[in-house]
Amino acid sequence: TQENVLQRVLQLPVVSSTCQTLQRKYSSTKESHPLMASVCEVYERGVQGAGALAMWGMEPVVRRLEPQCESAVAVANNLACRGLDHLEEKIPALQYPVDK
């Protein structure tokens, strides 16, 4: 199976710890500020709806282009993985959580 560059980036300790910290801050803000919680919930529903609508609208295009794009996506992913290999080699801090 081919590596997925997005999965690799999300698994980097600096990225995953940053995401976890942001999620904790977001949740604690919602819990401590009821007005902010209601605004956030409206925003979250809007984002979910917009995402679903975008996916529904793009599905026919993606289905039609998929055979031609599959190899281009694989090449782009491979190049991105090689670039990430280089970054991981040159920037060791990517292997540490954000608090370190």
ABEGO torsion letter per residue (X at the ends): XBBBAAAAAAABAAAAAAAAAAAAAAAAAAAABAAAAAAAAAAAAAAAAAAAAAAAAAAAAAAAAAAAAAAAAAAAAAAAAAAAAAAAAABAAAABBAAX
